[in-house]
């Protein structure tokens, strides 16, 4: 059989993605499958069912990471891994994460029906809590598996309703008995929508990122003094929300002040007591700073922290800051990246060498083994929103490139 001519079944891939999109479907065409929610459990159950249909060995570790193992001719060789995540953002899109899991599943289905035996085993992975929208920070499953994050620290992370990660993992029945921990991996591939506008703007179908930007997350807590708004003069108020507003605007100016090559965002804010006629006495907001240059982010944070301290002192609002997450930039394996660009050319798809601005489990896998990603265009560059969309033809193209990349690595001795 000419393995280079092997192609996935595009209709089957679409059907799988559409069936997954019914789980946690939102009114405007998106999905809401927060990590360790009932919707996440239902999607996991369906994924495991599909793995069983391929007679794969299934392992669920104590972080809830799901691994499907397809044996190779020589199982003493380290496996090739590919995967992504099933969980979503609140009112997120139906391609983010799940395309990488379903794309890998479709590649394995194609190998299964064609009775292809690879030299090395192939493992498909669904990583727990990649998004970090319910339990911060992001990429907790791959973070513990790679040895970067402490499992017990992760177990104690809570959501906005004070529900613990470990308790919710147990509740949905996905706290496995296998200890979460790395093993030797020959190569790791992650297939994903771009989540940005570059591929569409450049008119390219396949993106091969050279790596992922560094990500720094901080949680900022401010304390003010609550009082009735009518009788309390403006002079002398300690309004925590006004202090937060000043800080957020300072952060929005940060990239320009640093000379570019950096993005900074506040995406979450909680205001207390959140009543229209009470001066806010507590505010919690998040800070997300990203750049390809790790030192650039650290310098930016030093500048911003001085601004925050000055504002807090001037407004009489004590400040506490938690460094929630810090992931250095990841440079992917040059040989694997070139391989993806070569496969795209051989299969007739235009391609682009680029950078990933979003975080992925591939950041942590990159510390363990040679790693690369495959991107396909996001229509309008939109992601983490209900209108997120990618053409079915592009989904097929990316899955075909993924199939050939897996085959290439899995047949290396």
Phi, psi and omega in degrees: 000136177279097184293333180292339179267000182289135181227153180283168177266103187295324179294319180293320177299314180298316180299320180295316179296320181290324177293318176298325182291344176283341181273111184080020182300139178254161186301333185257024172093005178260198177221153172227096178235075180295149183304133175065021174272174176298325179292320176299317179300314182297319179292321177298317180301317179294317178300313179298320177301316180292326177294320179297326179295339178262010179056037181271149172287130185244128176236133174239120184270180186282006169256000182084003175295134181252128179236129173251127186250120174257114183300154175248184178292327181230093185285358174281345177280148179295144186279165167264133180245149174207143179171192178192228185219157181259334182289159184229174170283163170297127184050050180269194183261165185266009178243331184301120178082303186296331178300322180291326178285313181290327177295318177293318178300317180294322176299317179292322175298320180296317177295321182296311184289336178265006177053041178278128176252121179265159181295317182256157171293158176236132180241129173261139184234137164247112183273137182283137171053054176290324189290321183074012182280331176263313178242111180271147002275189180281170172057042183290320182297310180288332179295317177288316182302321182281351181086010182275323180249148179278128185300315183293325175298317179295317180305328184270000177293141182239155176269188183291348176256016178063026175271131184281146179304308184298319181297318180289324176298318178292319183302319182274001174081023182239025169270098184286171182271343181283125178299135180285120181188147186292156170222167180299134179230133182286318180197149178233131177240139174231121181262132189204155167290153183295321184071019178210180188264359193294310183299315179297317180297321181276353180070032181250154183261318184248129173253136177237092183291142176284344179169189184238140177300158171285152182231130176234124178244137176228146173248126184249129180239125180242144176239131177240211179225116181285147175192164178293134189288328185291306184280351186267115180300154178296321180292130177088001177291150172241078187268108183295328181288323176295319176299316180297319181299317177299317181295320181295320178294322175300319181291325179295332178276350189302311181304318179294320180294331181270359178084027176083195180057035184196144173235147182219133189217140164254116184249349184219138178212137173237131183240134183233143359279007175064044177240140186293340181242030173230131175296127183298133180249355176212138174220137173237127174221161184253152176235131179232116180237133183223145176195162173286334184261110182301317183293329178298319179293317181297320177294321179297319180293322177300317179296315182293321181297322177296319177298316181298316181297320180295315181295314180300317180293317182294324183266000179065040181237099179306142185239141172229134183235131176250126173279102188280325190199139176214114180238120180290161182295148184246121174264118184286166181294121185299321181295317180292320179297315177297324178299318179295316178298322178292319178295318178302317180295316181296327182268003173085022180252134175293152185216166182216133173275124192211194178231145175269125177269350181256154176278149180214160175302336177302336177300314180284322178297330180298338178279346186256324189203168173303130188225147174206161178235157176236123179252149166232159190294146170258124182297124182070006181069017186268138176203164185063023178220160185297330183279000177313133182205150175218138181298142180298327178297324179286324174302316179297316181299313180297321179292326176293318177295318178300313179305312182291325178294317178298314179301316181301311182286324183287345178257008174279137182263000000 
